[in-house]
Amino acid sequence: MPAKAAAEKLPAQATKPKFSANALTVLKRRYLKKDAQGKVLETPQQMLWRVAKTVAAADTLYDSGADVDSLALTFYNLMAGLDFMPNSPTLMNAGRKLGQLSACFVLPIEDSMPSIFEAVKQTALIHQSGGGTGFSFSRIRPKNDVVHSTKGISSGPLSFMSVFDCATETIKQGGTRRGANMAILRVDHPDIMDFIKVKSDLNVLHNFNLSVAITDEFMRALAENGDYALINPRNGEIVKYQNAAKLFRQIVKQAWLSGEPGIVFIDRINADNPTPEAGEIESTNPCGEQPLLPYESCNLGSINLANMIKEGEVDWQRLGLVVEQAVHFLDNVVDINKYPLPEIERVTKLNRKIGLGVMGFADLLIQLEIPYSSAEAVSKAEEVMRFIDQQALKASIILGKARGAFPNFPASIYGRQEPNTPVRNATRTTIAPTGTISILAGCSSGVEPLFAVAFLRRVMDNDELFEVNPLFEQLAKNEDFYSHELVRRIAHHGTLANIEEIPEKYRRIFETAHDITPRNHLEIQASFQRHTNNAVSKTINFSHEANEDDVREAYMLAYELGCKGVTIYRDGCRDNQVLNIGKTDKKAAPAQVLPQKPVKRDRPAMLSGCTYQMTSGCGPMYVTINEDEEHRFFELFNTVGKAGGCAASQCEAIGRLVSLAWRSGMPPEPIVKQLIGISCHKPSGFGENKVTSCADAIAQAIRRHLERTNGHRDNSLVAQANAMFGACPECGGVIEHEGGCCVCHACGYSECG
């Protein structure tokens, strides 16, 4: 048992959580309390009890005689039974000094230097506390616009976005969770075309998700193949008229290339704004599912639908009870939260928004033997979410009668329509990505299909461990077609679609994200959206072969089906983009042609070259690159600080192999592309100075030498160094695109925190 663990005694009725081995690894790495030396100080049970006691204590604010211990046990068993999990900051920080329990924040940015840099400071404080931030940059005047105070011209919103990006990059290095941002720009802002294209260069805005705020006026112009007005936010004047179809084509093209920008239907979001007199919604949190007013925050939690099955049917009674308890839990969080800014506390408590969502939807369908792509799945999604939304409203009204409605209630749409029915929370339901907490709960993520039935997870010493969906494993054993060779094949293919020894019925039931069409994804998203107060975070997956017309159709379908936003990802699109960036500069590089029959060149007595000092996680690294008389790359040597053992020997091995390749005529670029971005557990630096491993440091040194030799940057290599897709930067596992975010199911890493 960890040090000091015995000091915390749990009640006898406390359920022992059945965390998987992977979940226990994630808990130890990210959630359990540690001392200054990194030694774990609590067990998973004690973590859950810490959270439950802290959250239950809020009841004493309304009833001095409240039975806090009994409620704490209820909350504990809710989490320990894996029926419900709050968002990560609550698990990490409840009952600890930091005490910041919310995941989602939106900050205002006005068109002035004081406002912009005050927001940068506030962003740093929020990220330091474990939250993510959303912004609308739509109020900032466009580039080249007049600045009367200085007689100069404006640099525009994109230039200021880079300041926020840099601040986030710095803050996230020391935090428990990565900082993440959402940048939104209205479609009628004069700089919208530049905003859409900005991530054509993968070197910029690594810490931002981008979304275009689409208006109803734009959609009308698009339907009529007409123009719409671009408006200067400084004075409200029309700058020019833009053809809607042309701009929409650019959004589609860029999303096809890189997965960004996403789109949010901002007028539709504001039509459902529960407190319109309190302000207009301009932005969402980083994954797009939580629209918020300026200075508003929201705490989220998700119900594990995989646990809500009894005798082959949805257990509505159990689900209703879990909803009631979860709403009580999340409302208490609003009160006990330690907010990073007083303005956020004030606005949050005026509206008391909570976001109760779901995870394990794919597991629920599997247990009901319903294919994800079927009409029955769409119907079941709507049935389940309608029930959750209705029960959440009932629970919020019960709390409202006991504790009072949220203070903005009289000015809200609820107050005007039902003044005698006090609602405790302005919103109750949100479908958020659940990348990490779904690992803890042992279920599928959010409302996504399975990302894989089996996958390979590499562990220490390069051992191979196959993770198999437990529902599939049990079924395959019961039906007598399970084997280790079958699992290996499934992990290799990523799907059951072409494995004929598995009965077709089960191949349909265990569909994965790439077995289903974008329409299937959108129909499920829309079904959940119809009964969700806020929005639904979901990734619409496309095959690599999908074209721009396919993306366009998906965007239009999302609008027609009533979605509040949409994020698409075409398989391998970031890799495709890397290969296509910077081609125009390639003529400047001297050609180094590989001989038809490679011959190892002899080493002359003297060679000249350069030595580059790199900073790696193992310490300073010195990489020497020598060239022959014809300025062809010839050999590479490297030394790593005082490192010994594997680090030094592996670096020496890389140096020898690279030298052999060069002496045999291979050009340097393929070597860079093979080594760059390889990750280990000890990354170093940030931005363009980030080094993810010793192998990556060697690749970065070769890239720098190429730049020095050629006199220009090869953007494709820089982009590959900074691309956040493919291998997990923490464990090297497979990155998946789920819920509008990038997650690793092997270790719990999430790009969005």
N, C-alpha and C positions, 0 to 999 in steps of 0.2 A: 504493500500500500504506500502511496506517496507520502512524503513528509507532511506532518500536520493534519493528515487526512482523518486520523482517529478522533480529532477534536470535534468533528461535526457528525452527530448521530442522527440518522434518518428514522422516521416513524416506522413502526413494525408493519404498518399497512402499505408501505411504499413499494410499488412495483419495481422489480429489477429490469431495467431496459435491456432488450436483446439487440444490442448494436452489433453489426457485422465487423469483421476484422478491418475492412476498409474504413468503415465509419469510425472505429476506434483510433485508427491512424490519423484521420482528419481531425478528430476531437483533440488529440494530443498536440497536433501541429498548430491548430488555429484557435481552439476554444478554451481549453482548460487553463486555469490560473497557474502561473509560473512565478518563480522567484527571479531575482536579478541575474542569476546564473543560468536561467532557462530550465530549472528543475521543476517538474510538475508537482503542484501542491494540492490537487484535488482529483477525485475520481469522477468519471462521467455522472454517476448518481449524485454526487455532491454538487456538481455544476448545475444539474437540473433542480436540485433542492434550493440552491442559492438563488436561482432565477425565480422559482415558484414563491419562495418566502418574500422576496423583495417586491414582486408584483402584487401578491396578495395583500401586503401591508397597506396598499392604497385604500382598501375598504375602510380603514379607520378614519379617513378624511370625511367620510359620510356617516359613519356609525361608530362611535367610540367603543361600543361593546361588541363589535364585529368579531366573529370567530375566525381569526386570521389563520390559525394553525390548520383548521379543517379546510379552509379554502386553499391554503398552500398545498395541502395534500392532494386536493382535487386538481390543481394546476400541475403539480408534479406528475401525477398519474396520467394526465392528459398528454404530457410530453414523453414520459417514460414508456407509455404504451405505444408510442410512435403514431398516435392519432393526429397530432398537431405539433407544429414547430413554429416558433416566432422567427422573425428575420435575424440574421447573424449578429448585428450589434446588440440585440437584447440578450442573446445567449452569452456573448462575450463580456458584456459590461454591466449587466444587472447585478446589484450587490457589491460592485467594485467602485473604486475611487472615481473613475471617469464617468460612469453612470449615464452615458449617452446611448439611447436605445433605439433610435430611429435610423432607417436606411435611406429615406428619400427627402430631399430638400430642393426647393426652388428659390433662387435669389434674383432680385430685380437688378437690371442694368439700365441706367438712364444715360442720356446723351451728354455726359460731362466727365471730365477727368476724375474729379473727386468720387463720383458714383462708380466709375469703372474700377478704380484701384481700391476703393472700399470693398467692392465685391470680390476682388482678388484676395484681400485679407480675410474676408469672411469665408471664402472658399477654402482657404488653407486651414482655418479653424475647424470647419466641418469635416474635411478629409482627415485631419489629425484625429478626430473623434470617431472615425469609422463610417461616415456617411458619404453619399454620392450627391452630386448637385446638377440641377438643370437650369439653363438660362435661355432667355430669348435675347438675341442681339439685334432685334428688329428696331429698337428705338435709337440706335446709333446711326448718325447721319452717314450717307454713302461716301466712298472715297472720292477725293477731288472736290468735295463740297466745301463751301466757304466756312472758315472759322473766324468769326468777327473779333473774338478777344485777342487773337494773335496776328490777324491779317494774313493767316496762312490757309492751307487746305487740309481737309480731313484725310486720314489714312484709311478710314472705313472699318467696319466691324471685323473683317477677317484678320487685320493686323492685331487687334486686341485679343482675339481668340488665342493667338499664339502665346500671349502673356499668361493667360489662364492655363494653357497647356504646359508651359514651362514650370509654373508654380506647382501644378499637380505632380509633375514628374519629380520634382524635388521632395515634396511632402511624402509621396507614397513610398519612398525608400525606407523610411523608418517605422512605418505603421503596421498594424496587425492586418489591415485590409487595404487593398489598393484603392486609391481615389479614382472616381470615374465621373465623367461629365456628359451632359447632353447639350448640344448647341442647336438652337432652332432659329431659323430665319424665315420670316414671312415671304410668301411667293410674290408679294407685291413690293418688296424692297428693291431699290435700284441695283444693288449688288448681288442679286439672287443668282445670276448666272455664274459669277465667280465662286460663290458659295457651293453651288452644285458641283463644280469642277475641282474644288480645292484638293480632294483626296486622289486626284490623278497622280499626284506625287505622294508616295507612301512615306516620305520622310517627315511629313508634317502632321500635327494634331493627333498624335498617338493616343492621347487620353480623352478623346472626344468621340461620342457617337453623334452623327449629324442627321437632322431631319428637317425637311421643308414643311412649313406650316401652310397647308393648302386651304384656300378659302372657297366658299360656295360660288363667289363671283368668278373665280378662276375656272371652276368645274363647268359653269355655264358657258364661259367663253370657249372652253375646250370642246364641249358638245357641239357648239355652233361653228367651230373652226374660226373663231374670231380673236380679237385682241382684248387685252385688259390693261388697266392702268398700273404703272409703277409709280409709287408715291414716296416723296422725300419725307422721312419721319420728322425732320427738323421743323418743317413748316406746313406739312400736309399738302403740298402742291404736287401736281402730276408732273413727273419728269419726262415721261414718254409713254407710248403704248407698246406693249410686247405681245407678239403672237403666242397664244397659249399653247398651241400644238408644238411649236418649235421648242419652247422651254420644256414642255413635258417630254419631248423626245430626248432632250439632254438629261433629264432626271433618269429616264429609263436606261439610257446608254450607260450612264455612270454607275447606276445600281447593278446593271448587268456585268460591268467590268469589275466592280469592287464590293458590291453589297451595300454601298452607301451612295447617296443619302437615303434614309427611310423617309416616309411621309406621314404626317399627322393631319387629320382633317379638323382644323382648329375651330371652325364655326360649329361643327357637330359636337365637339367637346364642350364649347361654351353653351350650346343649347341644353346640355345636361348639367351645367354648372349649378350646384345646389344653392349657392349663395351669390347670385349675380349682383346684388346691391353691395356686396362686400368687395367686389373687384372682378376684373376679367382675367381668365386663365390665358397665359401666354406661353407656358412651357410645361414640360413634364420632367420626371426624374430620368436618370440615364438610360433605362431600358424602355421608356415610353409608356408604361402601364399606369403611371400615377400622375395625372394632371393636377397641378397645384397652383394656388395663388402665390404672388411674391411673398417671401418670408414664411411660407407654410412648409410644414413637414408632415410626414405620415409614417406610422409604424405598421409593418406588414406581418402576416402570418399565414400559414397554409395548412389545410386539412389533408391528411393522407387518405385519399379515396380507396387505395388498395386495401385498407382495413375496414371498409364500409360494406363488405359483402357477407351475407349470411345465407347458407343453403342455396347458393346460386342466384340470389337476388340482392338488390340494394337494401341494406338494413337502414330504413328511413328513420326508425326510432333512435338508433345509435347516432346516426348522422345529425339529427336534430339536436340531440343533447350536446354533441361535440361543438356544433355551431354556437349554441347558447354559451357554453363555457369559454369558447375562443373569443367571442365578442366581449364578454366580461373581462377576460385577460387583456385584450388589446386596449379596451377603454381605460383600464387601470394603468397601462403603460403611459398613456397621455399625461397622467398626474404625477407619476414618480420619475419621469424622464428628467435628466439634467441636460437642458438644451444648450447648444453651443453659443447662442446669441439671445439676448432678451427679446429682440423683435420677433424671433422665431417662436419663442415660448408664447408670446402674446397672441400672435395670429393663429398658431396651432390650437391653443385652448379656446379661441373664439369659435372654432368650427369642429374641433375634436374628430377629425377624419381618421378612420382606421381602414385598413385594407386586408380583409380576410379573403384568401384565395384557396386554391387546391393544388395538389400534386398527386401523382399516382393515377392519373386518369387512364393512361394506356394500360396499366395493370388492372384497373377496374374492368375495362373492356375485355381484356384477355380472360379474366375469371368468368365474365358473362358470355364468353365465346362469341364476341362481336368484333368483326374486322374494323379497324380504324377508318378505312376508306368507305364504309358502307353508310347507307341512309339511316340505318338503325343507330349507328354511332352518333350521327348528327342529332338525331332525336333524343338519344340518351344524354348527350352533352347538355342540351337545352333543359331536359327534365331535371337533371341533377342540379344545374346552376340556378334554375328557377326556385327550387326548393331551398337551396342554401341562401339565396337572396331574400326570400320571404322569411325564413327563420331568423336571419341576421337582423332584418328590420324589426321583427317582433321582439327579439332580445334587446335591441337598442331602445325600443319604446318602453320596455319594462325598466331598463336602467334610467331612462328619461323621467319616468314617473317617480322613481325613488331618489334620483340625484339631480334632476332638472335637465331640461333640453340644452343643447349647445347654445352658447350666448347669442350667436347670430341667427338663431332659429326664427324669431319673429320677422326678420328681414329675408328669410330664405323662402324657396319655393315650397318647402314643407309647411312653414309657418302660415303662408298665405292660403294654402289649400286645406290644411288640417290643423287649425290653431289650437284645438283641444287635445291633440295627440302629440305630446312632446317627444321628439326624437333626440336621442343622446348624441348621435354621431351624424355629421353632415353626409358622409359616405361610409359605407360598411364593407363593400366588396371590391376586390382588385385581383386580377390574375397576374401574378408576378413570376419571373423566372425563379426556379428553386434549385439551381445547380448544386449548391453545397448542402443545403438542408435536406434535399431529397436523398443525398448519399447517407446522411444521418438516419433518415427515416427508412432507408432501404427500398425506395420505390422509384418509379419513373419521374422525370422532371416535368413539373407544371402540367400543361395540357398537351404536351408534345407526344408524338409517337415514340416508341422505343428507338434509341439511337443505334442500338445493335443488340442482337440476341446473344452474341458472345464476342468478346474482344480480348486481345492480347495485352497484358500489362507486364512490363518489364520491371523486375525488382533488382535488389542488390546482386552484384556479380553477374549481371546479364542473364539471370534465370528468367524463364518464361512462365508466366502464370496466366491461365485462361480464366477470365471472369465470365460466368454463364448466368443468364437470367434465371433466377430460382424457379419461376413458374414454368419456364421451358424445361429446365432440368428435371423437375418433378414429373411433368407430363411425359417427357421422353422416356423416363425410367418406367413409369406406369404402363406406357404403351410398348415398352420393350424395343425401342430403337435408339437408345442412348449409347454413345461410345465416345471415348476420348478423340478418336480419329474424326468422328463427326463434328465434335466441338471445334477441333482444329480447322476443319474445312469451313465451318460457319464463320469463324473468326477471320479467316482469309477472305471469304467472299463478302462478309459484312451483312448478308441477308440469307434468308432461307429460299429465296425465289427459285433458284436453279438446282436445288438439292432434292432429287427426285425420290430418294428413299423416305423422305418425310411426307406423310399424307398431305394432299392439297389443302384439306380443311385446316390443318395446323399451320401450313405456310401462310394462309390468309389471316389467321388469328394473330400470328406473330409478325405482322407487317412492321417494317422499320421506316424511318423518315424518308428514305429514298425509294421505297417501294410504292409510295403514294404520290398522287399528282398535286400540283399547287392548288387546284380547285378543292381537293380533299382537305388540305391544310386550312384554306380560307373558310370553308363551310364549317369546320369545327370552331375556328376562331370566332366566326360570326354568331354561332349558336351560344357560345359562352358570353359574348359581348351583349347579347340581348337582355341578359339578366345580371349584368355586372355594372355597378354604379360608376366605376372609374373606367379603366381600359384593360385590354388583354395583351400581354406580352407574349409574342409567338414569332418564331422564324418560319417563313415560307420557303421551303427548300426546293431548289431546281437542280436538275441534272446538269452536268458540264456542257452537254450538247444543246441546252435550251438557248433560244435566240431572243433578241430584243422584243419581238412581238409577243413572245410568251410572257415576258415581264410586264409589258404594257397591259396585256389582258388581265393579269393578276391584280395590278393596281386598280384597274377599272372595276373588276369584280369586287374588290375590297370595299370600294365606295358604294357599289350597288347593294352589297349585302349588309351595310350598316356598320362596318368596322370603324374604329376611331383612329386607326393608324395601321401601318403595315411595314414590316421589315423583310426583305428577301435576301437569300444567299444562294448563289449558283456555285455548285460544288467545284472547288479548285480555282475559283475566279481570281483570287489574289495571286496564285501562282502564275496564272495566265497574264495578269497585269504586269507582274515583275518582268516577265520575258519580253514585254512589249514597250517598256518605258526606256527612253534614252537611246533608241535605235539610230536616231539621226546623227549622233556623235561618233558612231563606230568607225567611220572612214578615217578619223584622226588617229586611231590606234594602229600601230605597226602590226602587220599580219605575222603570226607565228604559226606556220603550217606544220602539222604533224606529218612526218615522213610516212610513206606507205608502209615501209618496213622499219619500225623503230630500231635505232641503233644507239646504244649508250655511248655518249661522248666521254672521252678521257678528260680528266681534270688537269688543266695547265698548272704550272708552278705558282702563278699569281692570278688572283681575281680581285675585282673591285666591287664594292656594293655599299649598302647602308644598313645601319642598325637602328631599330625602332624600339623605344621603350613603351611597353603596354602595361596596363594595370589589370591584373586578373584576380579572381577570388583566392588564388593560392599565393598571391604576392606579386611583386614586380616581375615582369617578363621582358627579356631582351631578345628580339628576333632580328637576325642578320640575314639579309638577302643579297647574294652575290650574282653578278652577271658576267658573261664571257665578253670577248672583244667585240662581238656583233650585237651586244646589248640584249642578248637573249637570257632569260632567267635560267640560272644554272644550279644553284644550291641554296639550302636554307638551314640555318642553325638556330637553336633557341635554348635559353636557360631560364629557369623559373626560380627567382629569389633563392630562398634556402630550402625549397621544397625537396623532399626525397621520395622514395618509394614509388607508388603508382604514378603520381603527378609528373615527376621528372622522367620516369621511363617512358610513359605514354607520349610526352612531348618530344622526347628524343626519337621515338618511333615515327611520329608524324613527320618530323624533320627529315629523317632518312627516306621515307616514302615519297615525300614531296620532292626532295632532291633527285631521287631516282626517276620520277616522272619527268622532271624538267630536263635532266640529262638525256632522256629518251625522246625529247622533242615535244612534250605536251605543253600547251600554253597555260598561263597561270589562271585564267578566268574560270575554267571548270573546277579547279581545285578550290578556289574561293567559294564557289557555289555549293560545293560538297561540304565544306567545313563551317561556313558561316551560319550562325544561329543555333549550332549545337549547344544544348543547355546542360548545366550541371547544378548541383545544390548550392554552389557558391558563386553567384553572379556578382558583378562589380560595376559601379558607375551608372550613369543614366544618359538619356538622350543619345546623341551620336557617339558618346564615349562609353556607352554601355557595352560590357563584355560578358557574355553568358557562360563562357567556359574557356579553358586553355586552348582548345581547338578553335573556338571562335576568335580568340585573341590573335592566333597565328593568321587566320583568314583576314582579320582586320588589318594586320600589318602588311600582308600581301596586297590588299586593296589600296592601302595608302601608297605603297611603292608603285603600283600601277598608275595611280593618279599623278605621282611625281614624274614618272617616266613619260606618260602620255600628255601631261599638261592639262588634263581635264578630269572631271568626275564621271565615272560610269554609274549613272543613276540606278541602273538595274541591280547593281551589286549593293549599293547603299540601301535601296528599297528592300532587298532580300534580308539585309541585316536587321532592318527595323520592322519587317512584317510580323504581326502578332498571330499569324495563323499557321496551322500545321502542327508542329510539336508543342506540347505544353512547356512553357519556360521553367516550370518547377520540377516536373518529373519526367519530361520527355514523352508523356503519353499522348494520345490522340485528342486534338482540340475539336469539339463539336459546336455547332451553331444552334443554340436553343434559346427560346424566349427572348430573342433580340440580343443575345449575348454570346460570348465564347466561353465554354466551360470544359473542364477536364474531369471526366468521371473517375479517372484512376486515382486522383489525389485531392479533388475538391477545389482545385484552382478555378477562379472565375475572373474574367477580364473586367467585369463590372463590379467586383467586390463581392 
